[in-house]
């Protein structure tokens, strides 16, 4: 069963969420901002290909904030 999220997202700046939450990251080499979860083995910047394992070292990426999905807004498709 799949769901479409028709709700809004709330961005919590200057905070880290759970590892499964989408985070907004900024690459320290090229300043590209992108979204990624932290429960992956590799985070890679699509602009300059800088990559790292977030469990070992996150110094190449700055956490801008995390994206919080508001509950009760999903519908079945």
PyMOL Python script that loads the backbone (N, CA, C, O; Angstrom):
from pymol import cmd

cmd.read_pdbstr("""\
ATOM      1  N   UNK A   1       0.850  -1.166   0.000  1.00  0.00           N
ATOM      2  CA  UNK A   1       0.000   0.000   0.000  1.00  0.00           C
ATOM      3  C   UNK A   1       0.899   1.233   0.000  1.00  0.00           C
ATOM      4  O   UNK A   1       1.831   1.327   0.800  1.00  0.00           O
ATOM      5  N   UNK A   2       0.625   2.160  -0.880  1.00  0.00           N
ATOM      6  CA  UNK A   2       1.440   3.368  -0.937  1.00  0.00           C
ATOM      7  C   UNK A   2       0.613   4.584  -0.560  1.00  0.00           C
ATOM      8  O   UNK A   2      -0.615   4.580  -0.651  1.00  0.00           O
ATOM      9  N   UNK A   3       1.306   5.605  -0.143  1.00  0.00           N
ATOM     10  CA  UNK A   3       0.659   6.822   0.329  1.00  0.00           C
ATOM     11  C   UNK A   3       1.258   8.038  -0.370  1.00  0.00           C
ATOM     12  O   UNK A   3       2.434   8.048  -0.735  1.00  0.00           O
ATOM     13  N   UNK A   4       0.448   9.033  -0.542  1.00  0.00           N
ATOM     14  CA  UNK A   4       0.909  10.317  -1.043  1.00  0.00           C
ATOM     15  C   UNK A   4       0.790  11.311   0.101  1.00  0.00           C
ATOM     16  O   UNK A   4      -0.264  11.417   0.729  1.00  0.00           O
ATOM     17  N   UNK A   5       1.847  12.025   0.368  1.00  0.00           N
ATOM     18  CA  UNK A   5       1.808  13.024   1.433  1.00  0.00           C
ATOM     19  C   UNK A   5       1.272  14.325   0.853  1.00  0.00           C
ATOM     20  O   UNK A   5       1.943  14.978   0.054  1.00  0.00           O
ATOM     21  N   UNK A   6       0.067  14.697   1.253  1.00  0.00           N
ATOM     22  CA  UNK A   6      -0.529  15.941   0.786  1.00  0.00           C
ATOM     23  C   UNK A   6      -0.399  17.039   1.835  1.00  0.00           C
ATOM     24  O   UNK A   6      -1.015  18.099   1.716  1.00  0.00           O
ATOM     25  N   UNK A   7       0.378  16.788   2.826  1.00  0.00           N
ATOM     26  CA  UNK A   7       0.503  17.750   3.923  1.00  0.00           C
ATOM     27  C   UNK A   7       1.610  18.742   3.695  1.00  0.00           C
ATOM     28  O   UNK A   7       2.194  18.829   2.614  1.00  0.00           O
ATOM     29  N   UNK A   8       1.877  19.472   4.722  1.00  0.00           N
ATOM     30  CA  UNK A   8       2.934  20.473   4.681  1.00  0.00           C
ATOM     31  C   UNK A   8       4.151  19.942   5.422  1.00  0.00           C
ATOM     32  O   UNK A   8       4.060  19.035   6.250  1.00  0.00           O
ATOM     33  N   UNK A   9       5.263  20.522   5.105  1.00  0.00           N
ATOM     34  CA  UNK A   9       6.493  20.211   5.818  1.00  0.00           C
ATOM     35  C   UNK A   9       6.859  21.413   6.673  1.00  0.00           C
ATOM     36  O   UNK A   9       6.616  22.563   6.305  1.00  0.00           O
ATOM     37  N   UNK A  10       7.447  21.119   7.815  1.00  0.00           N
ATOM     38  CA  UNK A  10       7.939  22.191   8.679  1.00  0.00           C
ATOM     39  C   UNK A  10       9.436  21.977   8.830  1.00  0.00           C
ATOM     40  O   UNK A  10       9.879  20.885   9.185  1.00  0.00           O
ATOM     41  N   UNK A  11      10.207  23.008   8.564  1.00  0.00           N
ATOM     42  CA  UNK A  11      11.658  22.921   8.676  1.00  0.00           C
ATOM     43  C   UNK A  11      12.078  23.439  10.042  1.00  0.00           C
ATOM     44  O   UNK A  11      11.762  24.566  10.422  1.00  0.00           O
ATOM     45  N   UNK A  12      12.793  22.596  10.771  1.00  0.00           N
ATOM     46  CA  UNK A  12      13.333  22.958  12.082  1.00  0.00           C
ATOM     47  C   UNK A  12      14.808  23.334  11.863  1.00  0.00           C
ATOM     48  O   UNK A  12      15.663  22.459  11.732  1.00  0.00           O
ATOM     49  N   UNK A  13      15.090  24.623  11.825  1.00  0.00           N
ATOM     50  CA  UNK A  13      16.455  25.081  11.584  1.00  0.00           C
ATOM     51  C   UNK A  13      17.316  24.922  12.834  1.00  0.00           C
ATOM     52  O   UNK A  13      16.820  24.971  13.960  1.00  0.00           O
ATOM     53  N   UNK A  14      18.616  24.732  12.612  1.00  0.00           N
ATOM     54  CA  UNK A  14      19.619  24.618  13.673  1.00  0.00           C
ATOM     55  C   UNK A  14      19.327  23.478  14.642  1.00  0.00           C
ATOM     56  O   UNK A  14      19.687  23.551  15.817  1.00  0.00           O
ATOM     57  N   UNK A  15      18.679  22.429  14.155  1.00  0.00           N
ATOM     58  CA  UNK A  15      18.390  21.259  14.985  1.00  0.00           C
ATOM     59  C   UNK A  15      18.624  20.004  14.169  1.00  0.00           C
ATOM     60  O   UNK A  15      18.546  20.021  12.941  1.00  0.00           O
ATOM     61  N   UNK A  16      18.913  18.918  14.866  1.00  0.00           N
ATOM     62  CA  UNK A  16      19.023  17.607  14.237  1.00  0.00           C
ATOM     63  C   UNK A  16      17.838  16.771  14.673  1.00  0.00           C
ATOM     64  O   UNK A  16      17.434  16.805  15.836  1.00  0.00           O
ATOM     65  N   UNK A  17      17.284  16.021  13.738  1.00  0.00           N
ATOM     66  CA  UNK A  17      16.176  15.133  14.047  1.00  0.00           C
ATOM     67  C   UNK A  17      16.671  13.713  14.238  1.00  0.00           C
ATOM     68  O   UNK A  17      17.854  13.488  14.496  1.00  0.00           O
ATOM     69  N   UNK A  18      15.771  12.765  14.112  1.00  0.00           N
ATOM     70  CA  UNK A  18      16.132  11.354  14.177  1.00  0.00           C
ATOM     71  C   UNK A  18      16.871  10.978  12.902  1.00  0.00           C
ATOM     72  O   UNK A  18      16.790  11.695  11.904  1.00  0.00           O
ATOM     73  N   UNK A  19      17.583   9.869  12.925  1.00  0.00           N
ATOM     74  CA  UNK A  19      18.367   9.478  11.755  1.00  0.00           C
ATOM     75  C   UNK A  19      17.500   9.209  10.533  1.00  0.00           C
ATOM     76  O   UNK A  19      17.965   9.371   9.405  1.00  0.00           O
ATOM     77  N   UNK A  20      16.255   8.804  10.732  1.00  0.00           N
ATOM     78  CA  UNK A  20      15.377   8.520   9.585  1.00  0.00           C
ATOM     79  C   UNK A  20      14.732   9.780   9.015  1.00  0.00           C
ATOM     80  O   UNK A  20      14.165   9.733   7.923  1.00  0.00           O
ATOM     81  N   UNK A  21      14.805  10.912   9.732  1.00  0.00           N
ATOM     82  CA  UNK A  21      14.229  12.166   9.250  1.00  0.00           C
ATOM     83  C   UNK A  21      15.062  12.744   8.109  1.00  0.00           C
ATOM     84  O   UNK A  21      16.278  12.564   8.058  1.00  0.00           O
ATOM     85  N   UNK A  22      14.388  13.439   7.199  1.00  0.00           N
ATOM     86  CA  UNK A  22      15.104  14.160   6.151  1.00  0.00           C
ATOM     87  C   UNK A  22      15.786  15.373   6.764  1.00  0.00           C
ATOM     88  O   UNK A  22      15.162  16.148   7.489  1.00  0.00           O
ATOM     89  N   UNK A  23      17.059  15.530   6.472  1.00  0.00           N
ATOM     90  CA  UNK A  23      17.827  16.671   6.956  1.00  0.00           C
ATOM     91  C   UNK A  23      18.222  17.541   5.767  1.00  0.00           C
ATOM     92  O   UNK A  23      18.395  17.045   4.653  1.00  0.00           O
ATOM     93  N   UNK A  24      18.362  18.823   6.009  1.00  0.00           N
ATOM     94  CA  UNK A  24      18.894  19.731   5.000  1.00  0.00           C
ATOM     95  C   UNK A  24      20.371  19.894   5.313  1.00  0.00           C
ATOM     96  O   UNK A  24      20.745  20.346   6.396  1.00  0.00           O
ATOM     97  N   UNK A  25      21.201  19.520   4.353  1.00  0.00           N
ATOM     98  CA  UNK A  25      22.648  19.561   4.532  1.00  0.00           C
ATOM     99  C   UNK A  25      23.263  20.562   3.563  1.00  0.00           C
ATOM    100  O   UNK A  25      22.732  20.798   2.477  1.00  0.00           O
ATOM    101  N   UNK A  26      24.376  21.142   3.962  1.00  0.00           N
ATOM    102  CA  UNK A  26      25.127  22.038   3.087  1.00  0.00           C
ATOM    103  C   UNK A  26      26.541  21.490   2.948  1.00  0.00           C
ATOM    104  O   UNK A  26      27.211  21.215   3.943  1.00  0.00           O
ATOM    105  N   UNK A  27      26.985  21.337   1.717  1.00  0.00           N
ATOM    106  CA  UNK A  27      28.344  20.878   1.451  1.00  0.00           C
ATOM    107  C   UNK A  27      29.311  22.004   1.799  1.00  0.00           C
ATOM    108  O   UNK A  27      29.119  23.139   1.361  1.00  0.00           O
ATOM    109  N   UNK A  28      30.341  21.707   2.578  1.00  0.00           N
ATOM    110  CA  UNK A  28      31.296  22.742   2.984  1.00  0.00           C
ATOM    111  C   UNK A  28      32.267  23.100   1.863  1.00  0.00           C
ATOM    112  O   UNK A  28      32.945  24.124   1.943  1.00  0.00           O
ATOM    113  N   UNK A  29      32.345  22.277   0.821  1.00  0.00           N
ATOM    114  CA  UNK A  29      33.258  22.568  -0.289  1.00  0.00           C
ATOM    115  C   UNK A  29      32.639  23.462  -1.354  1.00  0.00           C
ATOM    116  O   UNK A  29      33.311  24.348  -1.882  1.00  0.00           O
ATOM    117  N   UNK A  30      31.347  23.240  -1.682  1.00  0.00           N
ATOM    118  CA  UNK A  30      30.740  24.012  -2.776  1.00  0.00           C
ATOM    119  C   UNK A  30      29.486  24.777  -2.354  1.00  0.00           C
ATOM    120  O   UNK A  30      28.896  25.475  -3.179  1.00  0.00           O
ATOM    121  N   UNK A  31      29.068  24.666  -1.100  1.00  0.00           N
ATOM    122  CA  UNK A  31      27.887  25.354  -0.540  1.00  0.00           C
ATOM    123  C   UNK A  31      26.566  24.903  -1.143  1.00  0.00           C
ATOM    124  O   UNK A  31      25.564  25.607  -1.018  1.00  0.00           O
ATOM    125  N   UNK A  32      26.541  23.749  -1.793  1.00  0.00           N
ATOM    126  CA  UNK A  32      25.298  23.189  -2.328  1.00  0.00           C
ATOM    127  C   UNK A  32      24.448  22.656  -1.176  1.00  0.00           C
ATOM    128  O   UNK A  32      24.957  21.972  -0.288  1.00  0.00           O
ATOM    129  N   UNK A  33      23.149  22.973  -1.192  1.00  0.00           N
ATOM    130  CA  UNK A  33      22.228  22.464  -0.176  1.00  0.00           C
ATOM    131  C   UNK A  33      21.382  21.351  -0.772  1.00  0.00           C
ATOM    132  O   UNK A  33      20.935  21.445  -1.915  1.00  0.00           O
ATOM    133  N   UNK A  34      21.162  20.293   0.009  1.00  0.00           N
ATOM    134  CA  UNK A  34      20.358  19.165  -0.448  1.00  0.00           C
ATOM    135  C   UNK A  34      19.757  18.463   0.752  1.00  0.00           C
ATOM    136  O   UNK A  34      20.106  18.748   1.898  1.00  0.00           O
ATOM    137  N   UNK A  35      18.841  17.535   0.470  1.00  0.00           N
ATOM    138  CA  UNK A  35      18.158  16.779   1.524  1.00  0.00           C
ATOM    139  C   UNK A  35      18.686  15.350   1.558  1.00  0.00           C
ATOM    140  O   UNK A  35      18.963  14.753   0.518  1.00  0.00           O
ATOM    141  N   UNK A  36      18.821  14.813   2.763  1.00  0.00           N
ATOM    142  CA  UNK A  36      19.231  13.421   2.930  1.00  0.00           C
ATOM    143  C   UNK A  36      18.859  12.950   4.328  1.00  0.00           C
ATOM    144  O   UNK A  36      18.799  13.742   5.268  1.00  0.00           O
ATOM    145  N   UNK A  37      18.611  11.657   4.453  1.00  0.00           N
ATOM    146  CA  UNK A  37      18.454  11.074   5.780  1.00  0.00           C
ATOM    147  C   UNK A  37      19.844  10.756   6.317  1.00  0.00           C
ATOM    148  O   UNK A  37      20.815  10.738   5.561  1.00  0.00           O
ATOM    149  N   UNK A  38      19.941  10.509   7.610  1.00  0.00           N
ATOM    150  CA  UNK A  38      21.234  10.203   8.219  1.00  0.00           C
ATOM    151  C   UNK A  38      21.442   8.704   8.415  1.00  0.00           C
ATOM    152  O   UNK A  38      22.509   8.287   8.868  1.00  0.00           O
ATOM    153  N   UNK A  39      20.440   7.886   8.083  1.00  0.00           N
ATOM    154  CA  UNK A  39      20.565   6.444   8.281  1.00  0.00           C
ATOM    155  C   UNK A  39      21.025   5.746   7.006  1.00  0.00           C
ATOM    156  O   UNK A  39      20.572   4.642   6.703  1.00  0.00           O
ATOM    157  N   UNK A  40      21.916   6.381   6.265  1.00  0.00           N
ATOM    158  CA  UNK A  40      22.490   5.814   5.051  1.00  0.00           C
ATOM    159  C   UNK A  40      23.978   5.577   5.277  1.00  0.00           C
ATOM    160  O   UNK A  40      24.563   6.114   6.219  1.00  0.00           O
ATOM    161  N   UNK A  41      24.587   4.774   4.412  1.00  0.00           N
ATOM    162  CA  UNK A  41      26.014   4.492   4.540  1.00  0.00           C
ATOM    163  C   UNK A  41      26.885   5.571   3.910  1.00  0.00           C
ATOM    164  O   UNK A  41      28.056   5.708   4.262  1.00  0.00           O
ATOM    165  N   UNK A  42      26.322   6.334   2.982  1.00  0.00           N
ATOM    166  CA  UNK A  42      27.097   7.336   2.268  1.00  0.00           C
ATOM    167  C   UNK A  42      26.216   8.543   1.946  1.00  0.00           C
ATOM    168  O   UNK A  42      25.110   8.389   1.430  1.00  0.00           O
ATOM    169  N   UNK A  43      26.703   9.727   2.249  1.00  0.00           N
ATOM    170  CA  UNK A  43      26.061  10.969   1.833  1.00  0.00           C
ATOM    171  C   UNK A  43      26.975  11.585   0.787  1.00  0.00           C
ATOM    172  O   UNK A  43      28.179  11.727   1.004  1.00  0.00           O
ATOM    173  N   UNK A  44      26.385  11.955  -0.365  1.00  0.00           N
ATOM    174  CA  UNK A  44      27.183  12.509  -1.456  1.00  0.00           C
ATOM    175  C   UNK A  44      26.545  13.783  -1.993  1.00  0.00           C
ATOM    176  O   UNK A  44      25.336  13.836  -2.218  1.00  0.00           O
ATOM    177  N   UNK A  45      27.355  14.790  -2.193  1.00  0.00           N
ATOM    178  CA  UNK A  45      26.903  16.038  -2.794  1.00  0.00           C
ATOM    179  C   UNK A  45      26.775  15.818  -4.299  1.00  0.00           C
ATOM    180  O   UNK A  45      27.721  15.363  -4.942  1.00  0.00           O
ATOM    181  N   UNK A  46      25.623  16.134  -4.860  1.00  0.00           N
ATOM    182  CA  UNK A  46      25.402  15.930  -6.293  1.00  0.00           C
ATOM    183  C   UNK A  46      26.125  16.971  -7.144  1.00  0.00           C
ATOM    184  O   UNK A  46      26.272  16.789  -8.352  1.00  0.00           O
ATOM    185  N   UNK A  47      26.570  18.048  -6.529  1.00  0.00           N
ATOM    186  CA  UNK A  47      27.224  19.121  -7.269  1.00  0.00           C
ATOM    187  C   UNK A  47      28.724  18.877  -7.450  1.00  0.00           C
ATOM    188  O   UNK A  47      29.252  19.060  -8.547  1.00  0.00           O
ATOM    189  N   UNK A  48      29.413  18.466  -6.381  1.00  0.00           N
ATOM    190  CA  UNK A  48      30.871  18.313  -6.464  1.00  0.00           C
ATOM    191  C   UNK A  48      31.355  16.903  -6.121  1.00  0.00           C
ATOM    192  O   UNK A  48      32.561  16.656  -6.099  1.00  0.00           O
ATOM    193  N   UNK A  49      30.436  15.981  -5.855  1.00  0.00           N
ATOM    194  CA  UNK A  49      30.732  14.569  -5.566  1.00  0.00           C
ATOM    195  C   UNK A  49      31.491  14.336  -4.267  1.00  0.00           C
ATOM    196  O   UNK A  49      32.058  13.259  -4.084  1.00  0.00           O
ATOM    197  N   UNK A  50      31.521  15.297  -3.368  1.00  0.00           N
ATOM    198  CA  UNK A  50      32.083  15.083  -2.040  1.00  0.00           C
ATOM    199  C   UNK A  50      31.197  14.078  -1.319  1.00  0.00           C
ATOM    200  O   UNK A  50      29.972  14.190  -1.358  1.00  0.00           O
ATOM    201  N   UNK A  51      31.807  13.096  -0.659  1.00  0.00           N
ATOM    202  CA  UNK A  51      30.998  12.090   0.030  1.00  0.00           C
ATOM    203  C   UNK A  51      31.654  11.677   1.339  1.00  0.00           C
ATOM    204  O   UNK A  51      32.863  11.814   1.525  1.00  0.00           O
ATOM    205  N   UNK A  52      30.821  11.169   2.240  1.00  0.00           N
ATOM    206  CA  UNK A  52      31.301  10.703   3.535  1.00  0.00           C
ATOM    207  C   UNK A  52      30.276   9.765   4.144  1.00  0.00           C
ATOM    208  O   UNK A  52      29.114   9.753   3.739  1.00  0.00           O
ATOM    209  N   UNK A  53      30.706   8.988   5.108  1.00  0.00           N
ATOM    210  CA  UNK A  53      29.805   8.150   5.887  1.00  0.00           C
ATOM    211  C   UNK A  53      29.348   8.985   7.084  1.00  0.00           C
ATOM    212  O   UNK A  53      30.178   9.369   7.907  1.00  0.00           O
ATOM    213  N   UNK A  54      28.043   9.278   7.202  1.00  0.00           N
ATOM    214  CA  UNK A  54      27.584  10.159   8.285  1.00  0.00           C
ATOM    215  C   UNK A  54      27.746   9.571   9.678  1.00  0.00           C
ATOM    216  O   UNK A  54      27.710  10.305  10.666  1.00  0.00           O
ATOM    217  N   UNK A  55      27.925   8.252   9.771  1.00  0.00           N
ATOM    218  CA  UNK A  55      28.107   7.625  11.080  1.00  0.00           C
ATOM    219  C   UNK A  55      29.534   7.813  11.589  1.00  0.00           C
ATOM    220  O   UNK A  55      29.780   7.756  12.793  1.00  0.00           O
ATOM    221  N   UNK A  56      30.476   8.037  10.667  1.00  0.00           N
ATOM    222  CA  UNK A  56      31.877   8.175  11.048  1.00  0.00           C
ATOM    223  C   UNK A  56      32.357   9.622  11.072  1.00  0.00           C
ATOM    224  O   UNK A  56      33.065  10.037  11.990  1.00  0.00           O
ATOM    225  N   UNK A  57      31.962  10.388  10.049  1.00  0.00           N
ATOM    226  CA  UNK A  57      32.464  11.760   9.935  1.00  0.00           C
ATOM    227  C   UNK A  57      31.453  12.612   9.174  1.00  0.00           C
ATOM    228  O   UNK A  57      31.074  12.280   8.051  1.00  0.00           O
ATOM    229  N   UNK A  58      31.026  13.694   9.778  1.00  0.00           N
ATOM    230  CA  UNK A  58      30.075  14.599   9.135  1.00  0.00           C
ATOM    231  C   UNK A  58      30.683  15.989   8.955  1.00  0.00           C
ATOM    232  O   UNK A  58      29.957  16.962   8.754  1.00  0.00           O
ATOM    233  N   UNK A  59      32.009  16.085   9.025  1.00  0.00           N
ATOM    234  CA  UNK A  59      32.659  17.391   8.959  1.00  0.00           C
ATOM    235  C   UNK A  59      32.594  18.022   7.566  1.00  0.00           C
ATOM    236  O   UNK A  59      32.766  19.234   7.440  1.00  0.00           O
ATOM    237  N   UNK A  60      32.349  17.228   6.518  1.00  0.00           N
ATOM    238  CA  UNK A  60      32.269  17.771   5.164  1.00  0.00           C
ATOM    239  C   UNK A  60      30.910  18.386   4.857  1.00  0.00           C
ATOM    240  O   UNK A  60      30.745  19.063   3.843  1.00  0.00           O
ATOM    241  N   UNK A  61      29.938  18.148   5.734  1.00  0.00           N
ATOM    242  CA  UNK A  61      28.586  18.656   5.524  1.00  0.00           C
ATOM    243  C   UNK A  61      28.086  19.339   6.789  1.00  0.00           C
ATOM    244  O   UNK A  61      28.278  18.842   7.899  1.00  0.00           O
ATOM    245  N   UNK A  62      27.447  20.475   6.605  1.00  0.00           N
ATOM    246  CA  UNK A  62      26.870  21.218   7.723  1.00  0.00           C
ATOM    247  C   UNK A  62      25.375  20.929   7.763  1.00  0.00           C
ATOM    248  O   UNK A  62      24.698  21.021   6.739  1.00  0.00           O
ATOM    249  N   UNK A  63      24.854  20.579   8.937  1.00  0.00           N
ATOM    250  CA  UNK A  63      23.425  20.331   9.091  1.00  0.00           C
ATOM    251  C   UNK A  63      22.727  21.677   9.268  1.00  0.00           C
ATOM    252  O   UNK A  63      22.953  22.381  10.252  1.00  0.00           O
ATOM    253  N   UNK A  64      21.874  22.024   8.300  1.00  0.00           N
ATOM    254  CA  UNK A  64      21.112  23.274   8.352  1.00  0.00           C
ATOM    255  C   UNK A  64      19.887  23.096   9.245  1.00  0.00           C
ATOM    256  O   UNK A  64      19.519  24.003   9.992  1.00  0.00           O
ATOM    257  N   UNK A  65      19.264  21.934   9.163  1.00  0.00           N
ATOM    258  CA  UNK A  65      18.066  21.638   9.942  1.00  0.00           C
ATOM    259  C   UNK A  65      17.472  20.319   9.493  1.00  0.00           C
ATOM    260  O   UNK A  65      18.069  19.600   8.692  1.00  0.00           O
ATOM    261  N   UNK A  66      16.292  20.001  10.010  1.00  0.00           N
ATOM    262  CA  UNK A  66      15.619  18.795   9.553  1.00  0.00           C
ATOM    263  C   UNK A  66      14.183  19.112   9.194  1.00  0.00           C
ATOM    264  O   UNK A  66      13.625  20.114   9.641  1.00  0.00           O
ATOM    265  N   UNK A  67      13.590  18.252   8.383  1.00  0.00           N
ATOM    266  CA  UNK A  67      12.247  18.465   7.863  1.00  0.00           C
ATOM    267  C   UNK A  67      11.284  17.589   8.628  1.00  0.00           C
ATOM    268  O   UNK A  67      11.429  16.368   8.678  1.00  0.00           O
ATOM    269  N   UNK A  68      10.310  18.226   9.215  1.00  0.00           N
ATOM    270  CA  UNK A  68       9.312  17.517  10.010  1.00  0.00           C
ATOM    271  C   UNK A  68       8.010  17.477   9.209  1.00  0.00           C
ATOM    272  O   UNK A  68       7.454  18.521   8.869  1.00  0.00           O
ATOM    273  N   UNK A  69       7.529  16.273   8.912  1.00  0.00           N
ATOM    274  CA  UNK A  69       6.251  16.129   8.221  1.00  0.00           C
ATOM    275  C   UNK A  69       5.135  16.217   9.238  1.00  0.00           C
ATOM    276  O   UNK A  69       5.191  15.574  10.286  1.00  0.00           O
ATOM    277  N   UNK A  70       4.126  17.005   8.937  1.00  0.00           N
ATOM    278  CA  UNK A  70       2.975  17.115   9.824  1.00  0.00           C
ATOM    279  C   UNK A  70       2.086  15.900   9.628  1.00  0.00           C
ATOM    280  O   UNK A  70       1.804  15.522   8.491  1.00  0.00           O
ATOM    281  N   UNK A  71       1.641  15.284  10.707  1.00  0.00           N
ATOM    282  CA  UNK A  71       0.867  14.047  10.657  1.00  0.00           C
ATOM    283  C   UNK A  71      -0.576  14.304  10.248  1.00  0.00           C
ATOM    284  O   UNK A  71      -1.083  15.423  10.329  1.00  0.00           O
ATOM    285  N   UNK A  72      -1.220  13.224   9.806  1.00  0.00           N
ATOM    286  CA  UNK A  72      -2.634  13.292   9.475  1.00  0.00           C
ATOM    287  C   UNK A  72      -2.923  13.811   8.087  1.00  0.00           C
ATOM    288  O   UNK A  72      -4.064  14.163   7.787  1.00  0.00           O
ATOM    289  N   UNK A  73      -1.923  13.867   7.235  1.00  0.00           N
ATOM    290  CA  UNK A  73      -2.136  14.438   5.918  1.00  0.00           C
ATOM    291  C   UNK A  73      -1.872  13.438   4.792  1.00  0.00           C
ATOM    292  O   UNK A  73      -1.797  13.831   3.628  1.00  0.00           O
ATOM    293  N   UNK A  74      -1.732  12.161   5.117  1.00  0.00           N
ATOM    294  CA  UNK A  74      -1.464  11.170   4.090  1.00  0.00           C
ATOM    295  C   UNK A  74      -2.756  10.524   3.617  1.00  0.00           C
ATOM    296  O   UNK A  74      -3.653  10.257   4.416  1.00  0.00           O
ATOM    297  N   UNK A  75      -2.847  10.273   2.315  1.00  0.00           N
ATOM    298  CA  UNK A  75      -4.015   9.608   1.748  1.00  0.00           C
ATOM    299  C   UNK A  75      -3.553   8.403   0.940  1.00  0.00           C
ATOM    300  O   UNK A  75      -2.472   8.415   0.351  1.00  0.00           O
ATOM    301  N   UNK A  76      -4.374   7.371   0.918  1.00  0.00           N
ATOM    302  CA  UNK A  76      -4.052   6.180   0.143  1.00  0.00           C
ATOM    303  C   UNK A  76      -4.212   6.455  -1.338  1.00  0.00           C
ATOM    304  O   UNK A  76      -5.071   7.239  -1.742  1.00  0.00           O
ATOM    305  N   UNK A  77      -3.388   5.812  -2.145  1.00  0.00           N
ATOM    306  CA  UNK A  77      -3.541   5.968  -3.586  1.00  0.00           C
ATOM    307  C   UNK A  77      -3.760   4.624  -4.251  1.00  0.00           C
ATOM    308  O   UNK A  77      -3.910   4.556  -5.471  1.00  0.00           O
TER     309      UNK A  77
END
""", "prot")
cmd.dss("prot")
cmd.show_as("cartoon", "prot")
cmd.util.cbc("prot")
cmd.orient("prot")
